[in-house]
């Protein structure tokens, strides 16, 4: 080797290993020292967190909207765990989540993965440091070291969700849809039979959006789907016990809105607004209408890493089971932060009750035994089912001369309810009726700050008066509502199967 080559090699080796006070010096072209760059050793970590999602627009970051990830990443930036650039672009520190929960959906065992500066005390103090900066409805349960290749979504073997809802959602057409409703064992057995139809591999393109039947990503595998036992929760405002029930589903993965739509379809069938065999038709190539249940009661219960835990059991802590201390913390947070809030919010906002009222807008006219799906018509199958229920359980009076009916004194004591304080005639002359009968009902108009007015049934059997907007009104004979709302006015109106204003 020549002397010139030896000198060049010596300079190159010296430049590669030049270290000054733990910093590798960066030199400019002119050979002068430049800006020093710190070499920070990093590692992959898994984070277990729980959150109440009713105030957030889902898990994933959305600019201009509050999200779970937005709050979490802001807290990590304040602690100095990530840079400003990483805050604006989370992919720079490989931030991922196991499941993208929708708006208003909560979680008790959500898993996030990220690359952070290596520290030995993340598992001890990391959760407390973050919780001090996070809002009360987001709690970090713990942190653990993960493999460098860990990906919380791709390495997840299964996910378990629960859905909590009032049992009156499963009321039959001849039963009252109100807070006094108590579900029967026969109905629970029927629910479990319907839920079992979803087990296995199916094409769920009808249970999501922006996907076609030929899209292979619409196929999902459901491991289990069960209905639990009912339980009572006391409503302090109305001083009454309301019955709730929980549905639990475990699957490898789910498409957007899939769980809420599966539950919405089961509710529709149990309420006899649709054929049972219609569920099987939703897996076929025809695009059909599947109602989506409210997001309030949906909860991510657990993310499973069975294969990951088994493969790395000798080198890393498991990510499915975080130990008894973490489980005790989860149980406490789950009830106080999530479950209790879901029940209270449901009683205050009555999201399920309002959703049941909007079922009339769905098209349930299709007979699943038919070779082809008929075109959508004004008379839905729900109207037909309601008409049949009304004929069996209601006092029907032919009314060909008047457009409205006022309840008599005897009618006021129907079902043992308190007599109405005030009665008014409502003229429905501008309405076109599908039904040929007039049913005596008494309804309660709930005044709200918006133009939308929602009717509540107080006295009737098998009749429900649904929604009234400024320009149209729809009715359907089904289970009545009973709601004790303040500042309300009582009316007596006829009960058509379904109606629509001509204007």
VOGU-3710 file (C-alpha; in Angstrom, 3 decimals, decimal comma):
1> xxxxxxxxxx> 0,000/0,000/0,000  1,380/3,414/-0,929  1,980/6,140/1,606  -0,818/8,298/0,118  -3,292/5,435/0,456  -2,228/4,786/4,057  -2,779/8,441/4,978  -6,223/8,488/3,337  -7,276/5,304/5,150  -6,033/6,689/8,460
11> xxxxxxxxxx> -8,047/9,902/8,017  -11,190/7,981/7,085  -10,887/5,711/10,117  -10,229/8,695/12,364  -13,302/10,505/11,046  -15,555/7,503/11,637  -14,479/7,083/15,253  -14,018/10,668/16,304  -15,997/11,172/19,498  -16,006/14,214/21,740
21> xxxxxxxxxx> -17,908/14,176/25,091  -20,325/11,534/23,878  -21,097/13,443/20,681  -20,147/12,579/17,129  -18,956/15,774/15,478  -20,440/16,728/12,160  -17,902/18,602/9,973  -18,554/21,068/7,205  -16,858/20,839/3,840  -14,189/23,274/5,015
31> xxxxxxxxxx> -13,227/20,861/7,797  -14,544/23,008/10,672  -16,717/21,439/13,433  -20,443/21,619/12,710  -23,594/21,061/14,801  -23,222/18,157/17,223  -25,809/15,366/16,988  -26,705/13,204/19,988  -26,928/9,469/19,393  -29,919/8,257/21,410
41> xxxxxxxxxx> -30,573/4,566/21,833  -34,222/3,716/21,203  -36,466/0,717/21,831  -39,994/-0,476/21,018  -42,653/-0,264/23,759  -46,246/-1,423/24,140  -48,740/0,754/26,023  -51,984/-0,443/27,641  -54,665/2,224/28,008  -58,371/2,664/28,755
51> xxxxxxxxxx> -60,599/5,537/27,682  -64,170/6,791/27,573  -64,769/7,720/23,957  -68,026/9,696/24,066  -66,229/13,081/23,867  -63,842/12,044/21,074  -63,996/11,515/17,325  -62,473/8,061/17,513  -59,004/6,740/18,290  -57,033/7,890/15,258
61> xxxxxxxxxx> -55,854/11,482/14,826  -58,173/13,768/12,853  -57,109/17,359/12,363  -59,578/19,789/13,862  -61,264/17,171/16,071  -60,426/15,809/19,544  -59,158/12,212/19,409  -57,571/9,740/21,815  -54,276/9,642/19,914  -54,145/13,421/19,768
71> xxxxxxxxxx> -54,336/13,700/23,555  -51,814/10,895/24,068  -49,226/12,244/21,635  -49,525/15,765/23,067  -48,780/14,377/26,535  -45,720/12,483/25,272  -44,458/15,656/23,598  -44,825/17,668/26,812  -42,787/15,030/28,645  -40,023/15,300/26,046
81> xxxxxxxxxx> -40,417/11,718/24,862  -40,910/12,837/21,248  -39,896/15,874/19,201  -42,143/18,500/17,641  -41,653/16,870/14,257  -42,687/13,484/15,657  -45,769/15,060/17,193  -46,872/16,328/13,780  -45,897/13,066/12,066  -46,379/10,105/14,469
91> xxxxxxxxxx> -45,060/7,611/11,923  -41,556/8,969/12,636  -41,568/7,166/15,989  -43,559/4,208/14,600  -46,762/4,936/16,523  -49,499/2,358/15,864  -52,673/1,155/17,539  -54,263/-2,297/17,744  -57,790/-1,140/16,853  -59,204/2,063/15,362
101> xxxxxxxxxx> -62,283/2,638/17,481  -65,039/4,828/16,022  -66,499/8,027/17,405  -67,989/7,608/20,920  -66,557/4,063/21,223  -64,621/3,269/24,407  -61,872/0,782/25,293  -60,470/-0,823/28,435  -57,496/-2,730/26,980  -56,362/-0,826/23,911
111> xxxxxxxxxx> -52,736/-1,493/22,911  -50,453/1,057/21,252  -46,924/0,509/19,977  -44,183/3,148/19,642  -40,439/3,667/19,502  -39,112/5,803/22,366  -35,749/6,694/23,904  -34,731/3,637/25,872  -35,438/3,858/29,617  -35,628/1,203/32,300
121> xxxxxxxxxx> -38,370/2,929/34,312  -41,130/3,271/31,688  -42,911/0,264/33,166  -42,694/1,809/36,650  -43,264/5,545/36,207  -44,298/5,970/32,569  -48,035/5,487/33,165  -48,118/7,927/36,091  -46,204/10,576/34,137  -48,666/10,407/31,254
131> xxxxxxxxxx> -51,778/10,267/33,459  -50,695/13,501/35,148  -51,040/15,286/31,788  -53,939/13,365/30,231  -57,641/14,207/30,745  -59,517/12,080/33,276  -61,347/10,087/30,600  -58,062/8,654/29,240  -55,959/6,450/31,538  -52,672/4,680/30,788
141> xxxxxxxxxx> -52,604/1,373/32,687  -49,011/0,341/31,981  -46,063/0,109/29,579  -43,887/-2,854/28,620  -40,846/-3,446/26,433  -41,732/-5,139/23,131  -39,730/-6,672/20,316  -38,243/-4,324/17,736  -40,564/-5,787/15,099  -43,703/-5,462/17,238
151> xxxxxxxxxx> -46,758/-4,124/15,399  -49,891/-3,918/17,599  -52,335/-4,301/14,707  -50,650/-6,902/12,508  -49,536/-9,132/15,393  -52,954/-9,116/17,067  -54,549/-12,584/16,874  -58,089/-11,524/17,916  -60,154/-8,706/19,396  -63,039/-8,849/21,862
161> xxxxxxxxxx> -65,768/-6,192/21,990  -68,829/-5,811/24,206  -72,009/-3,857/23,554  -74,252/-2,722/26,419  -77,835/-1,690/25,712  -81,222/-1,470/27,471  -83,234/-4,663/27,142  -86,306/-2,824/25,843  -84,499/-2,706/22,491  -85,558/-6,360/22,128
171> xxxxxxxxxx> -89,239/-5,773/22,945  -91,753/-7,587/20,758  -94,516/-5,696/18,897  -96,994/-6,657/21,639  -94,703/-5,482/24,468  -94,125/-1,981/25,811  -90,834/-0,383/24,838  -90,105/1,412/28,095  -87,846/1,362/31,127  -90,150/-1,046/32,967
181> xxxxxxxxxx> -89,487/-3,729/30,358  -87,896/-6,978/31,577  -86,498/-9,412/29,052  -87,615/-13,050/29,039  -85,352/-16,090/28,938  -86,972/-17,142/25,662  -85,945/-13,836/24,104  -82,343/-14,248/25,312  -82,261/-17,732/23,769  -83,568/-16,279/20,512
191> xxxxxxxxxx> -80,886/-13,567/20,572  -78,141/-16,174/21,052  -79,492/-18,206/18,140  -79,402/-15,143/15,899  -75,908/-14,153/17,051  -74,607/-17,654/16,278  -75,450/-17,098/12,593  -72,536/-14,657/12,413  -69,973/-17,185/13,689  -67,434/-18,370/11,146
201> xxxxxxxxxx> -66,191/-16,680/7,982  -68,587/-14,446/6,032  -68,519/-11,610/3,537  -69,454/-8,501/5,550  -69,480/-5,958/2,712  -73,086/-5,092/3,636  -71,916/-4,293/7,172  -69,451/-1,579/6,211  -69,082/1,222/3,654  -67,099/1,776/0,464
211> xxxxxxxxxx> -66,560/-1,929/-0,181  -67,975/-4,242/-2,823  -68,901/-7,895/-2,665  -65,824/-8,848/-4,708  -63,492/-7,115/-2,256  -61,679/-9,927/-0,425  -60,983/-7,617/2,514  -64,699/-7,774/3,366  -64,324/-11,327/4,657  -64,032/-11,603/8,428
221> xxxxxxxxxx> -63,870/-14,527/10,868  -66,046/-14,426/14,012  -64,934/-16,757/16,818  -67,817/-16,214/19,251  -70,879/-13,994/19,691  -72,981/-14,316/22,850  -75,629/-12,538/24,903  -75,037/-12,281/28,654  -77,435/-12,112/31,574  -79,500/-8,956/32,188
231> xxxxxxxxxx> -78,684/-6,615/35,070  -80,389/-3,617/36,691  -79,006/-0,086/36,958  -80,718/2,533/39,096  -81,721/5,782/37,427  -81,359/8,379/40,189  -83,135/11,079/38,177  -86,344/9,088/37,678  -85,817/6,894/40,758  -86,329/3,614/38,930
241> xxxxxxxxxx> -84,371/0,515/37,945  -83,634/0,050/34,255  -82,633/-3,314/32,831  -79,549/-3,599/30,604  -77,850/-6,488/28,853  -74,409/-7,033/27,305  -73,486/-8,706/24,015  -69,891/-9,937/23,588  -68,211/-10,714/20,260  -64,710/-12,054/19,570
251> xxxxxxxxxx> -63,228/-12,053/16,092  -59,908/-11,991/14,304  -60,681/-8,504/13,000  -63,640/-6,311/12,070  -64,461/-3,921/9,251  -65,722/-0,413/9,942  -69,196/-0,383/11,602  -69,453/-4,199/11,416  -70,260/-4,849/15,081  -72,844/-2,075/15,353
261> xxxxxxxxxx> -74,554/-3,261/12,175  -74,621/-6,893/13,301  -76,311/-5,823/16,532  -78,673/-3,514/14,653  -79,779/-6,367/12,414  -80,358/-8,713/15,377  -82,487/-6,067/17,132  -84,541/-5,630/13,965  -85,216/-9,366/13,697  -86,047/-9,815/17,399
271> xxxxxxxxxx> -88,512/-6,910/17,194  -90,101/-8,773/14,257  -89,457/-5,990/11,784  -87,518/-8,334/9,509  -87,282/-12,015/8,609  -84,772/-14,146/10,487  -83,402/-15,644/7,266  -82,686/-12,108/6,045  -79,422/-12,215/8,022  -78,069/-14,924/5,728
281> xxxxxxxxxx> -79,031/-12,818/2,728  -76,815/-9,973/3,922  -73,766/-12,175/3,212  -74,726/-12,522/-0,468  -73,900/-10,253/-3,399  -76,998/-7,997/-3,273  -76,623/-4,658/-1,528  -79,200/-4,542/1,283  -80,105/-2,108/4,048  -78,524/-3,012/7,401
291> xxxxxxxxxx> -79,286/-0,613/10,305  -76,357/0,546/12,446  -76,879/0,575/16,223  -75,675/3,607/18,267  -71,974/3,740/19,097  -72,404/4,630/22,788  -72,571/1,073/24,159  -69,647/-0,340/22,158  -66,510/-1,148/24,152  -63,166/-2,688/23,149
301> xxxxxxxxxx> -62,690/-5,250/25,919  -59,433/-6,974/25,036  -56,798/-7,299/22,341  -55,336/-10,812/22,080  -51,675/-11,566/21,303  -51,668/-15,334/21,763  -49,109/-16,128/19,048  -46,827/-13,235/20,001  -46,867/-14,152/23,697  -46,086/-17,799/22,994
311> xxxxxxxxxx> -43,248/-16,999/20,599  -41,530/-14,484/22,884  -42,473/-15,874/26,299  -38,801/-16,389/27,273  -37,588/-12,910/26,320  -40,525/-10,508/26,760  -43,493/-10,002/29,049  -46,919/-11,032/27,648  -49,191/-8,390/26,122  -52,515/-10,229/26,507
321> xxxxxxxxxx> -52,298/-10,646/30,283  -50,754/-7,718/32,164  -50,973/-9,306/35,606  -53,319/-9,045/38,633  -52,294/-5,501/39,566  -53,109/-4,177/36,107  -56,372/-6,160/35,973  -57,471/-4,692/39,310  -56,777/-1,213/37,974  -58,654/-2,036/34,757
331> xxxxxxxxxx> -61,714/-3,271/36,675  -61,831/-0,047/38,670  -61,389/2,178/35,638  -63,845/0,144/33,551  -66,786/0,627/35,894  -66,164/4,194/37,064  -64,867/5,649/33,813  -66,632/3,661/31,112  -69,489/1,299/32,027  -71,147/3,630/34,527
341> xxxxxxxxxx> -70,828/6,558/32,131  -72,342/4,515/29,293  -75,374/3,621/31,424  -75,895/7,165/32,724  -75,486/8,703/29,271  -77,959/6,220/27,791  -80,554/7,099/30,435  -80,065/10,833/29,883  -79,780/10,984/26,108  -81,896/7,900/25,290
351> xxxxxxxxxx> -79,805/7,213/22,185  -81,178/3,684/21,818  -84,764/4,896/22,142  -84,208/7,496/19,444  -82,461/4,970/17,210  -85,426/2,601/17,520  -87,659/5,435/16,357  -85,553/5,900/13,237  -85,821/2,242/12,207  -88,883/3,220/10,180
361> xxxxxxxxxx> -86,602/4,932/7,671  -84,895/1,644/6,750  -86,111/-0,532/3,901  -87,190/-3,910/5,267  -89,574/-4,832/2,451  -87,423/-7,600/0,974  -88,498/-11,210/1,326  -85,274/-13,263/1,653  -86,991/-16,272/0,097  -87,639/-14,346/-3,118
371> xxxxxxxxxx> -85,328/-14,926/-6,078  -84,716/-11,215/-6,505  -84,819/-8,310/-4,110  -87,791/-6,061/-4,943  -87,343/-2,352/-5,418  -87,695/-0,100/-2,423  -91,264/0,939/-1,740  -92,968/3,328/0,626  -94,618/0,462/2,517  -91,773/-1,281/4,319
381> xxxxxxxxxx> -91,965/-4,704/5,878  -91,855/-2,948/9,233  -95,183/-1,334/8,421  -96,658/-4,698/7,511  -95,412/-6,304/10,700  -96,713/-3,404/12,747  -100,110/-3,553/11,071  -100,354/-7,248/11,884  -99,388/-6,645/15,526  -101,863/-3,791/15,816
391> xxxxxxxxxx> -104,738/-5,898/14,546  -103,975/-8,543/17,158  -103,348/-6,378/20,206  -105,051/-3,015/19,711  -108,637/-1,803/19,928  -109,373/-0,829/16,355  -112,180/1,584/15,545  -113,157/2,407/12,006  -113,008/6,137/11,491  -114,095/7,313/8,095
401> xxxxxxxxxx> -115,602/10,680/8,998  -112,979/12,295/11,251  -109,295/12,926/10,817  -108,589/12,802/14,571  -109,865/10,966/17,619  -110,016/12,230/21,208  -109,681/9,679/23,982  -112,642/9,174/26,267  -112,404/9,106/30,067  -112,316/5,301/30,020
411> xxxxxxxxxx> -109,478/5,275/27,516  -107,343/7,377/29,862  -106,827/4,505/32,257  -105,401/2,099/29,693  -102,672/-0,118/31,182  -103,124/1,525/34,588  -101,275/4,675/33,589  -101,989/8,067/35,132  -104,704/9,980/33,202  -103,454/12,657/30,854
421> xxxxxxxxxx> -103,498/16,199/32,195  -104,518/17,782/28,907  -105,984/16,667/25,602  -105,908/18,353/22,231  -107,089/17,375/18,785  -104,416/17,180/16,122  -105,541/17,607/12,541  -103,807/15,158/10,238  -105,836/16,135/7,207  -102,722/16,788/5,157
431> xxxxxxxxxx> -101,423/13,271/5,723  -101,795/10,353/3,342  -102,406/7,108/5,237  -101,358/3,668/4,161  -103,477/2,049/6,860  -107,242/1,673/6,497  -107,869/1,763/10,258  -107,698/4,415/12,924  -106,199/3,458/16,287  -106,900/5,362/19,493
441> xxxxxxxxxx> -103,612/6,459/20,996  -102,377/9,170/23,306  -98,943/10,624/22,745  -96,626/13,015/24,499  -94,844/15,701/22,513  -91,326/16,247/23,835  -90,271/19,837/23,277  -86,647/20,318/22,305  -84,448/23,263/21,369  -84,348/22,093/17,735
451> xxxxxxxxxx> -87,228/21,993/15,215  -87,282/18,228/15,589  -90,119/17,043/17,822  -90,253/13,463/19,048  -93,476/11,784/20,088  -93,748/9,414/23,035  -96,652/7,065/23,521  -98,289/7,152/26,948  -101,428/5,074/26,517  -101,864/2,324/23,959
461> xxxxxxxxxx> -101,181/-1,300/23,205  -98,937/-2,043/20,285  -98,906/1,417/18,735  -95,882/3,625/18,337  -95,943/7,146/16,984  -92,428/7,772/15,775  -90,942/11,030/14,504  -92,390/14,382/13,601  -90,286/16,888/11,723  -91,445/20,270/10,505
471> xxxxxxxxxx> -92,415/19,063/7,052  -93,304/15,402/7,448  -94,455/12,834/9,954  -94,060/9,060/9,974  -95,998/6,552/12,064  -95,706/2,851/12,562  -97,737/0,481/14,699  -95,290/-1,223/16,999  -94,268/-1,186/20,649  -95,217/2,067/22,405
481> xxxxxxxxxx> -92,848/4,359/24,199  -93,428/5,441/27,757  -91,432/8,495/28,746  -92,000/10,860/31,658  -90,540/14,051/30,255  -90,870/17,489/31,777  -92,625/20,407/30,051  -94,612/18,207/27,695  -98,065/18,499/26,158  -100,381/15,533/25,670
491> xxxxxxxxxx> -102,270/14,979/22,449  -104,805/12,510/21,118  -104,158/11,466/17,546  -105,235/8,765/15,105  -102,886/5,843/14,620  -102,135/5,070/10,977  -99,643/2,355/10,087  -97,418/4,836/8,395  -98,048/8,253/6,926  -96,338/10,970/4,972
501> xxx> -97,266/14,581/4,342  -98,115/15,430/0,793  -96,181/18,676/0,957
//
